Amino acid sequence: MFHQRVAPASTAIPPPGRIEGIEALRGIAATAVVLCHAARHVDEAFGAPALLRLFQPGHSGVDLFFVLSGFIILLVHRRDVGRPERLGRYAWRRFVRVWPLYWLALGTTLAVSVAGGHALPGVGTLGWNLTLLPTAGEPILGIAWTLQYEALFYLLFGVLLIERRLGIIALAGWLALVMLGLASGWQAGVATGIFAIEFFMGMAAATIVRRDLVPRPRWLAVGGGLLFTFAWSAEAGGMLDGYGILAR
């Protein structure tokens, strides 16, 4: 947990209010994604294109989750960088936050699938899906693709704890692969997916906050809110398609 003692500006831990703000953003992102998926199901079942168009931009909540993940991981574990003795604690915290619930959801999905007459996947496929590391094809649990990005980010960030320079090389290498994929039009799933950039955006934001480089954070928040509102309205109105690709 965060302590109330005063620290130098360059290393001060953000006050609890800022963390509460992050939790609020998580809630907004989760609500947006739920509304997006709900609108899709309603449209498929009853035909509600207007409702789908209104809530379709909610898929951007996934992007916000990735940015928040990069932000929080660096903010919380920045003091652990270059300290391999902290790796076990870091790995355990990441594990309990994601894997148990994921395994429960995966097991439930497989049970329902078998009850419906479908065969279980092969041992190799199942074992690899249990790790949440990137797969060559679609994961067994479709929505787990987002967790595959998280798992890869957690793994590479963990290298920072073992050895700072090596961790920087690992993360920079991942970013370089993503940028190369964007430049060449070639993407190999999670390893070079564009979503990886959002973790780096979150870490950059955490660095800015930690060093207190924003003189008027409230105005920045207002501007960000207005930009988000514009982007949502633009996609709902057909000006944007998907993840920021101009429709016309």
Phi and psi restraints in degrees (value plus and minus 20) as a CYANA .aco file:
   2 PHE   PHI    -109.4   -69.4
   2 PHE   PSI     119.6   159.6
   3 HIS   PHI    -119.8   -79.8
   3 HIS   PSI     140.4   180.4
   4 GLN   PHI    -112.2   -72.2
   4 GLN   PSI     -23.5    16.5
   5 ARG   PHI     -84.8   -44.8
   5 ARG   PSI     130.1   170.1
   6 VAL   PHI    -102.8   -62.8
   6 VAL   PSI     116.6   156.6
   7 ALA   PHI    -147.4  -107.4
   7 ALA   PSI     143.7   183.7
   8 PRO   PHI     -76.3   -36.3
   8 PRO   PSI     133.4   173.4
   9 ALA   PHI     -76.8   -36.8
   9 ALA   PSI     -54.8   -14.8
  10 SER   PHI     -94.5   -54.5
  10 SER   PSI     -37.6     2.4
  11 THR   PHI    -146.7  -106.7
  11 THR   PSI     -14.3    25.7
  12 ALA   PHI     -82.4   -42.4
  12 ALA   PSI     118.8   158.8
  13 ILE   PHI    -102.5   -62.5
  13 ILE   PSI     113.6   153.6
  14 PRO   PHI     -77.9   -37.9
  14 PRO   PSI     123.3   163.3
  15 PRO   PHI     -84.2   -44.2
  15 PRO   PSI     139.4   179.4
  16 PRO   PHI     -73.6   -33.6
  16 PRO   PSI     -52.6   -12.6
  17 GLY   PHI     -77.3   -37.3
  17 GLY   PSI     -57.6   -17.6
  18 ARG   PHI     -88.2   -48.2
  18 ARG   PSI     -57.9   -17.9
  19 ILE   PHI     -86.9   -46.9
  19 ILE   PSI     -58.8   -18.8
  20 GLU   PHI     -81.5   -41.5
  20 GLU   PSI     -56.7   -16.7
  21 GLY   PHI     -82.9   -42.9
  21 GLY   PSI     -58.2   -18.2
  22 ILE   PHI     -84.3   -44.3
  22 ILE   PSI     -61.3   -21.3
  23 GLU   PHI     -82.4   -42.4
  23 GLU   PSI     -57.5   -17.5
  24 ALA   PHI     -84.0   -44.0
  24 ALA   PSI     -61.1   -21.1
  25 LEU   PHI     -83.0   -43.0
  25 LEU   PSI     -58.2   -18.2
  26 ARG   PHI     -80.4   -40.4
  26 ARG   PSI     -62.9   -22.9
  27 GLY   PHI     -82.5   -42.5
  27 GLY   PSI     -61.8   -21.8
  28 ILE   PHI     -82.9   -42.9
  28 ILE   PSI     -64.7   -24.7
  29 ALA   PHI     -82.2   -42.2
  29 ALA   PSI     -64.9   -24.9
  30 ALA   PHI     -83.4   -43.4
  30 ALA   PSI     -63.1   -23.1
  31 THR   PHI     -82.6   -42.6
  31 THR   PSI     -61.7   -21.7
  32 ALA   PHI     -82.1   -42.1
  32 ALA   PSI     -62.9   -22.9
  33 VAL   PHI     -86.5   -46.5
  33 VAL   PSI     -63.0   -23.0
  34 VAL   PHI     -81.5   -41.5
  34 VAL   PSI     -64.7   -24.7
  35 LEU   PHI     -83.8   -43.8
  35 LEU   PSI     -57.7   -17.7
  36 CYS   PHI     -82.0   -42.0
  36 CYS   PSI     -69.1   -29.1
  37 HIS   PHI     -87.3   -47.3
  37 HIS   PSI     -59.3   -19.3
  38 ALA   PHI     -82.5   -42.5
  38 ALA   PSI     -61.9   -21.9
  39 ALA   PHI     -83.3   -43.3
  39 ALA   PSI     -57.4   -17.4
  40 ARG   PHI     -83.1   -43.1
  40 ARG   PSI     -64.3   -24.3
  41 HIS   PHI     -86.1   -46.1
  41 HIS   PSI     -61.5   -21.5
  42 VAL   PHI     -83.4   -43.4
  42 VAL   PSI     -61.2   -21.2
  43 ASP   PHI     -85.0   -45.0
  43 ASP   PSI     -61.3   -21.3
  44 GLU   PHI     -85.8   -45.8
  44 GLU   PSI     -57.0   -17.0
  45 ALA   PHI    -103.0   -63.0
  45 ALA   PSI     -59.5   -19.5
  46 PHE   PHI    -142.3  -102.3
  46 PHE   PSI     -29.7    10.3
  47 GLY   PHI      55.3    95.3
  47 GLY   PSI      65.4   105.4
  48 ALA   PHI    -156.3  -116.3
  48 ALA   PSI      47.8    87.8
  49 PRO   PHI     -80.5   -40.5
  49 PRO   PSI     -53.9   -13.9
  50 ALA   PHI     -85.8   -45.8
  50 ALA   PSI     -60.8   -20.8
  51 LEU   PHI     -85.5   -45.5
  51 LEU   PSI     -61.9   -21.9
  52 LEU   PHI     -83.1   -43.1
  52 LEU   PSI     -62.5   -22.5
  53 ARG   PHI     -83.9   -43.9
  53 ARG   PSI     -55.0   -15.0
  54 LEU   PHI     -88.4   -48.4
  54 LEU   PSI     -61.8   -21.8
  55 PHE   PHI    -123.1   -83.1
  55 PHE   PSI     -22.6    17.4
  56 GLN   PHI     -76.2   -36.2
  56 GLN   PSI     -58.3   -18.3
  57 PRO   PHI     -81.7   -41.7
  57 PRO   PSI     -30.7     9.3
  58 GLY   PHI     -81.3   -41.3
  58 GLY   PSI     -36.1     3.9
  59 HIS   PHI     -83.0   -43.0
  59 HIS   PSI     -39.2     0.8
  60 SER   PHI     -87.5   -47.5
  60 SER   PSI     -31.8     8.2
  61 GLY   PHI     -79.8   -39.8
  61 GLY   PSI     -50.2   -10.2
  62 VAL   PHI     -83.5   -43.5
  62 VAL   PSI     -63.2   -23.2
  63 ASP   PHI     -80.1   -40.1
  63 ASP   PSI     -62.5   -22.5
  64 LEU   PHI     -83.4   -43.4
  64 LEU   PSI     -59.1   -19.1
  65 PHE   PHI     -78.6   -38.6
  65 PHE   PSI     -63.9   -23.9
  66 PHE   PHI     -85.3   -45.3
  66 PHE   PSI     -61.7   -21.7
  67 VAL   PHI     -82.9   -42.9
  67 VAL   PSI     -64.8   -24.8
  68 LEU   PHI     -83.3   -43.3
  68 LEU   PSI     -56.0   -16.0
  69 SER   PHI     -82.5   -42.5
  69 SER   PSI     -67.9   -27.9
  70 GLY   PHI     -80.9   -40.9
  70 GLY   PSI     -59.8   -19.8
  71 PHE   PHI     -82.9   -42.9
  71 PHE   PSI     -70.8   -30.8
  72 ILE   PHI     -89.0   -49.0
  72 ILE   PSI     -62.9   -22.9
  73 ILE   PHI     -79.8   -39.8
  73 ILE   PSI     -66.2   -26.2
  74 LEU   PHI     -88.4   -48.4
  74 LEU   PSI     -60.4   -20.4
  75 LEU   PHI     -84.7   -44.7
  75 LEU   PSI     -61.9   -21.9
  76 VAL   PHI     -99.5   -59.5
  76 VAL   PSI     -55.2   -15.2
  77 HIS   PHI    -130.5   -90.5
  77 HIS   PSI      -6.9    33.1
  78 ARG   PHI     -82.7   -42.7
  78 ARG   PSI     -51.3   -11.3
  79 ARG   PHI     -94.9   -54.9
  79 ARG   PSI     -31.7     8.3
  80 ASP   PHI    -110.0   -70.0
  80 ASP   PSI     -30.0    10.0
  81 VAL   PHI     -81.5   -41.5
  81 VAL   PSI     111.2   151.2
  82 GLY   PHI      56.9    96.9
  82 GLY   PSI      -6.4    33.6
  83 ARG   PHI    -144.2  -104.2
  83 ARG   PSI      66.2   106.2
  84 PRO   PHI     -78.9   -38.9
  84 PRO   PSI     -43.4    -3.4
  85 GLU   PHI     -87.9   -47.9
  85 GLU   PSI     -35.4     4.6
  86 ARG   PHI    -110.5   -70.5
  86 ARG   PSI     -24.4    15.6
  87 LEU   PHI     -82.0   -42.0
  87 LEU   PSI     -61.5   -21.5
  88 GLY   PHI     -81.2   -41.2
  88 GLY   PSI     -64.4   -24.4
  89 ARG   PHI     -83.7   -43.7
  89 ARG   PSI     -63.5   -23.5
  90 TYR   PHI     -81.3   -41.3
  90 TYR   PSI     -68.5   -28.5
  91 ALA   PHI     -82.6   -42.6
  91 ALA   PSI     -60.3   -20.3
  92 TRP   PHI     -85.7   -45.7
  92 TRP   PSI     -62.1   -22.1
  93 ARG   PHI     -83.8   -43.8
  93 ARG   PSI     -60.1   -20.1
  94 ARG   PHI     -87.4   -47.4
  94 ARG   PSI     -60.1   -20.1
  95 PHE   PHI     -82.9   -42.9
  95 PHE   PSI     -73.2   -33.2
  96 VAL   PHI     -86.9   -46.9
  96 VAL   PSI     -40.8    -0.8
  97 ARG   PHI     -98.3   -58.3
  97 ARG   PSI     -46.8    -6.8
  98 VAL   PHI    -140.7  -100.7
  98 VAL   PSI     -74.5   -34.5
  99 TRP   PHI     -86.6   -46.6
  99 TRP   PSI     -64.9   -24.9
 100 PRO   PHI     -77.0   -37.0
 100 PRO   PSI     -67.6   -27.6
 101 LEU   PHI     -86.6   -46.6
 101 LEU   PSI     -56.7   -16.7
 102 TYR   PHI     -83.4   -43.4
 102 TYR   PSI     -64.7   -24.7
 103 TRP   PHI     -82.4   -42.4
 103 TRP   PSI     -57.9   -17.9
 104 LEU   PHI     -82.9   -42.9
 104 LEU   PSI     -65.5   -25.5
 105 ALA   PHI     -85.4   -45.4
 105 ALA   PSI     -60.9   -20.9
 106 LEU   PHI     -85.2   -45.2
 106 LEU   PSI     -63.8   -23.8
 107 GLY   PHI     -82.5   -42.5
 107 GLY   PSI     -60.8   -20.8
 108 THR   PHI     -83.6   -43.6
 108 THR   PSI     -62.5   -22.5
 109 THR   PHI     -82.0   -42.0
 109 THR   PSI     -64.2   -24.2
 110 LEU   PHI     -85.8   -45.8
 110 LEU   PSI     -59.1   -19.1
 111 ALA   PHI     -83.1   -43.1
 111 ALA   PSI     -64.3   -24.3
 112 VAL   PHI     -84.7   -44.7
 112 VAL   PSI     -59.6   -19.6
 113 SER   PHI     -83.6   -43.6
 113 SER   PSI     -64.8   -24.8
 114 VAL   PHI     -85.7   -45.7
 114 VAL   PSI     -60.3   -20.3
 115 ALA   PHI     -82.2   -42.2
 115 ALA   PSI     -47.2    -7.2
 116 GLY   PHI    -106.6   -66.6
 116 GLY   PSI     -14.5    25.5
 117 GLY   PHI      75.2   115.2
 117 GLY   PSI     -12.3    27.7
 118 HIS   PHI    -110.8   -70.8
 118 HIS   PSI     131.2   171.2
 119 ALA   PHI    -103.6   -63.6
 119 ALA   PSI     132.1   172.1
 120 LEU   PHI     -90.6   -50.6
 120 LEU   PSI     128.7   168.7
 121 PRO   PHI     -87.5   -47.5
 121 PRO   PSI     145.2   185.2
 122 GLY   PHI     -82.6   -42.6
 122 GLY   PSI     140.1   180.1
 123 VAL   PHI     -80.0   -40.0
 123 VAL   PSI     -61.9   -21.9
 124 GLY   PHI     -83.5   -43.5
 124 GLY   PSI     -64.4   -24.4
 125 THR   PHI     -83.8   -43.8
 125 THR   PSI     -65.1   -25.1
 126 LEU   PHI     -84.3   -44.3
 126 LEU   PSI     -64.6   -24.6
 127 GLY   PHI     -81.0   -41.0
 127 GLY   PSI     -62.3   -22.3
 128 TRP   PHI     -87.2   -47.2
 128 TRP   PSI     -58.5   -18.5
 129 ASN   PHI     -85.6   -45.6
 129 ASN   PSI     -50.1   -10.1
 130 LEU   PHI     -84.3   -44.3
 130 LEU   PSI     -49.3    -9.3
 131 THR   PHI     -98.0   -58.0
 131 THR   PSI     -42.5    -2.5
 132 LEU   PHI      49.9    89.9
 132 LEU   PSI      -9.5    30.5
 133 LEU   PHI     -94.3   -54.3
 133 LEU   PSI     134.9   174.9
 134 PRO   PHI     -73.8   -33.8
 134 PRO   PSI     118.4   158.4
 135 THR   PHI    -129.6   -89.6
 135 THR   PSI     141.4   181.4
 136 ALA   PHI     -89.7   -49.7
 136 ALA   PSI     -53.5   -13.5
 137 GLY   PHI    -136.9   -96.9
 137 GLY   PSI    -176.6  -136.6
 138 GLU   PHI     -93.5   -53.5
 138 GLU   PSI     122.9   162.9
 139 PRO   PHI     -87.9   -47.9
 139 PRO   PSI     137.3   177.3
 140 ILE   PHI     -77.7   -37.7
 140 ILE   PSI     -67.0   -27.0
 141 LEU   PHI    -113.7   -73.7
 141 LEU   PSI      85.3   125.3
 142 GLY   PHI     -68.9   -28.9
 142 GLY   PSI     -65.0   -25.0
 143 ILE   PHI     -92.5   -52.5
 143 ILE   PSI     -25.3    14.7
 144 ALA   PHI     -91.8   -51.8
 144 ALA   PSI     -25.4    14.6
 145 TRP   PHI     -79.9   -39.9
 145 TRP   PSI     -53.4   -13.4
 146 THR   PHI     -87.5   -47.5
 146 THR   PSI     -57.2   -17.2
 147 LEU   PHI     -90.8   -50.8
 147 LEU   PSI     -46.2    -6.2
 148 GLN   PHI     -84.3   -44.3
 148 GLN   PSI     -59.8   -19.8
 149 TYR   PHI     -82.2   -42.2
 149 TYR   PSI     -64.2   -24.2
 150 GLU   PHI     -80.7   -40.7
 150 GLU   PSI     -65.7   -25.7
 151 ALA   PHI     -81.9   -41.9
 151 ALA   PSI     -61.9   -21.9
 152 LEU   PHI     -86.4   -46.4
 152 LEU   PSI     -60.0   -20.0
 153 PHE   PHI     -84.5   -44.5
 153 PHE   PSI     -64.8   -24.8
 154 TYR   PHI     -78.2   -38.2
 154 TYR   PSI     -62.5   -22.5
 155 LEU   PHI     -82.9   -42.9
 155 LEU   PSI     -68.5   -28.5
 156 LEU   PHI     -90.0   -50.0
 156 LEU   PSI     -56.7   -16.7
 157 PHE   PHI     -85.2   -45.2
 157 PHE   PSI     -53.5   -13.5
 158 GLY   PHI     -80.6   -40.6
 158 GLY   PSI     -48.8    -8.8
 159 VAL   PHI     -83.4   -43.4
 159 VAL   PSI     -50.8   -10.8
 160 LEU   PHI     -79.8   -39.8
 160 LEU   PSI     -54.6   -14.6
 161 LEU   PHI     -91.9   -51.9
 161 LEU   PSI     -54.9   -14.9
 162 ILE   PHI     -89.6   -49.6
 162 ILE   PSI     -68.7   -28.7
 163 GLU   PHI    -176.3  -136.3
 163 GLU   PSI      97.5   137.5
 164 ARG   PHI     -75.4   -35.4
 164 ARG   PSI     -70.2   -30.2
 165 ARG   PHI     -83.6   -43.6
 165 ARG   PSI     -61.9   -21.9
 166 LEU   PHI     -84.7   -44.7
 166 LEU   PSI     -58.2   -18.2
 167 GLY   PHI     -85.3   -45.3
 167 GLY   PSI     -60.9   -20.9
 168 ILE   PHI     -82.3   -42.3
 168 ILE   PSI     -61.3   -21.3
 169 ILE   PHI     -83.4   -43.4
 169 ILE   PSI     -62.0   -22.0
 170 ALA   PHI     -83.7   -43.7
 170 ALA   PSI     -67.2   -27.2
 171 LEU   PHI     -87.7   -47.7
 171 LEU   PSI     -61.3   -21.3
 172 ALA   PHI     -84.3   -44.3
 172 ALA   PSI     -56.5   -16.5
 173 GLY   PHI     -84.4   -44.4
 173 GLY   PSI     -60.2   -20.2
 174 TRP   PHI     -83.1   -43.1
 174 TRP   PSI     -66.4   -26.4
 175 LEU   PHI     -81.8   -41.8
 175 LEU   PSI     -59.8   -19.8
 176 ALA   PHI     -83.4   -43.4
 176 ALA   PSI     -60.2   -20.2
 177 LEU   PHI     -82.0   -42.0
 177 LEU   PSI     -62.5   -22.5
 178 VAL   PHI     -83.9   -43.9
 178 VAL   PSI     -66.6   -26.6
 179 MET   PHI     -84.5   -44.5
 179 MET   PSI     -58.1   -18.1
 180 LEU   PHI     -84.0   -44.0
 180 LEU   PSI     -60.4   -20.4
 181 GLY   PHI     -83.2   -43.2
 181 GLY   PSI     -60.6   -20.6
 182 LEU   PHI     -84.7   -44.7
 182 LEU   PSI     -61.9   -21.9
 183 ALA   PHI     -88.1   -48.1
 183 ALA   PSI     -54.3   -14.3
 184 SER   PHI    -115.8   -75.8
 184 SER   PSI     -30.8     9.2
 185 GLY   PHI      58.9    98.9
 185 GLY   PSI      -7.9    32.1
 186 TRP   PHI    -130.7   -90.7
 186 TRP   PSI     107.4   147.4
 187 GLN   PHI    -154.5  -114.5
 187 GLN   PSI     115.4   155.4
 188 ALA   PHI    -134.4   -94.4
 188 ALA   PSI      48.8    88.8
 189 GLY   PHI      44.5    84.5
 189 GLY   PSI    -162.8  -122.8
 190 VAL   PHI     -83.1   -43.1
 190 VAL   PSI     -55.4   -15.4
 191 ALA   PHI     -77.7   -37.7
 191 ALA   PSI     -54.1   -14.1
 192 THR   PHI    -145.4  -105.4
 192 THR   PSI      -2.7    37.3
 193 GLY   PHI     -86.9   -46.9
 193 GLY   PSI     126.4   166.4
 194 ILE   PHI     -83.6   -43.6
 194 ILE   PSI     -44.1    -4.1
 195 PHE   PHI     -82.2   -42.2
 195 PHE   PSI     -43.4    -3.4
 196 ALA   PHI     -78.3   -38.3
 196 ALA   PSI     -52.0   -12.0
 197 ILE   PHI     -78.8   -38.8
 197 ILE   PSI     -50.7   -10.7
 198 GLU   PHI     -89.0   -49.0
 198 GLU   PSI     -49.3    -9.3
 199 PHE   PHI     -83.9   -43.9
 199 PHE   PSI     -60.4   -20.4
 200 PHE   PHI     -88.8   -48.8
 200 PHE   PSI     -54.1   -14.1
 201 MET   PHI     -82.3   -42.3
 201 MET   PSI     -62.0   -22.0
 202 GLY   PHI     -84.1   -44.1
 202 GLY   PSI     -61.4   -21.4
 203 MET   PHI     -86.4   -46.4
 203 MET   PSI     -56.7   -16.7
 204 ALA   PHI     -84.2   -44.2
 204 ALA   PSI     -61.6   -21.6
 205 ALA   PHI     -83.7   -43.7
 205 ALA   PSI     -59.8   -19.8
 206 ALA   PHI     -83.3   -43.3
 206 ALA   PSI     -58.7   -18.7
 207 THR   PHI     -84.5   -44.5
 207 THR   PSI     -61.2   -21.2
 208 ILE   PHI     -83.5   -43.5
 208 ILE   PSI     -64.4   -24.4
 209 VAL   PHI     -85.8   -45.8
 209 VAL   PSI     -64.0   -24.0
 210 ARG   PHI     -82.2   -42.2
 210 ARG   PSI     -56.5   -16.5
 211 ARG   PHI    -112.2   -72.2
 211 ARG   PSI     -16.0    24.0
 212 ASP   PHI      34.4    74.4
 212 ASP   PSI      30.7    70.7
 213 LEU   PHI    -111.9   -71.9
 213 LEU   PSI     -20.4    19.6
 214 VAL   PHI    -125.1   -85.1
 214 VAL   PSI      88.1   128.1
 215 PRO   PHI     -90.2   -50.2
 215 PRO   PSI     -50.2   -10.2
 216 ARG   PHI    -151.7  -111.7
 216 ARG   PSI      53.9    93.9
 217 PRO   PHI     -81.3   -41.3
 217 PRO   PSI     -50.6   -10.6
 218 ARG   PHI     -86.4   -46.4
 218 ARG   PSI     -62.2   -22.2
 219 TRP   PHI     -87.1   -47.1
 219 TRP   PSI     -54.7   -14.7
 220 LEU   PHI     -84.7   -44.7
 220 LEU   PSI     -60.0   -20.0
 221 ALA   PHI     -84.4   -44.4
 221 ALA   PSI     -61.6   -21.6
 222 VAL   PHI     -82.2   -42.2
 222 VAL   PSI     -65.3   -25.3
 223 GLY   PHI     -81.9   -41.9
 223 GLY   PSI     -61.7   -21.7
 224 GLY   PHI     -83.8   -43.8
 224 GLY   PSI     -59.9   -19.9
 225 GLY   PHI     -83.4   -43.4
 225 GLY   PSI     -61.6   -21.6
 226 LEU   PHI     -85.4   -45.4
 226 LEU   PSI     -60.4   -20.4
 227 LEU   PHI     -84.1   -44.1
 227 LEU   PSI     -61.5   -21.5
 228 PHE   PHI     -82.9   -42.9
 228 PHE   PSI     -63.7   -23.7
 229 THR   PHI     -81.6   -41.6
 229 THR   PSI     -61.8   -21.8
 230 PHE   PHI     -82.9   -42.9
 230 PHE   PSI     -65.3   -25.3
 231 ALA   PHI     -83.1   -43.1
 231 ALA   PSI     -61.8   -21.8
 232 TRP   PHI     -81.9   -41.9
 232 TRP   PSI     -68.1   -28.1
 233 SER   PHI     -83.9   -43.9
 233 SER   PSI     -58.4   -18.4
 234 ALA   PHI     -84.6   -44.6
 234 ALA   PSI     -61.8   -21.8
 235 GLU   PHI     -92.0   -52.0
 235 GLU   PSI     -60.6   -20.6
 236 ALA   PHI     -82.4   -42.4
 236 ALA   PSI     -50.7   -10.7
 237 GLY   PHI    -107.7   -67.7
 237 GLY   PSI     -21.9    18.1
 238 GLY   PHI      72.6   112.6
 238 GLY   PSI     -18.1    21.9
 239 MET   PHI     -93.4   -53.4
 239 MET   PSI     -50.0   -10.0
 240 LEU   PHI    -140.0  -100.0
 240 LEU   PSI     129.7   169.7
 241 ASP   PHI    -149.2  -109.2
 241 ASP   PSI     109.0   149.0
 242 GLY   PHI      46.5    86.5
 242 GLY   PSI    -156.5  -116.5
 243 TYR   PHI    -112.6   -72.6
 243 TYR   PSI      42.6    82.6
 244 GLY   PHI      66.7   106.7
 244 GLY   PSI      -4.4    35.6
 245 ILE   PHI    -110.0   -70.0
 245 ILE   PSI     106.8   146.8
 246 LEU   PHI     -81.6   -41.6
 246 LEU   PSI     109.9   149.9
 247 ALA   PHI    -106.2   -66.2
 247 ALA   PSI     -50.3   -10.3
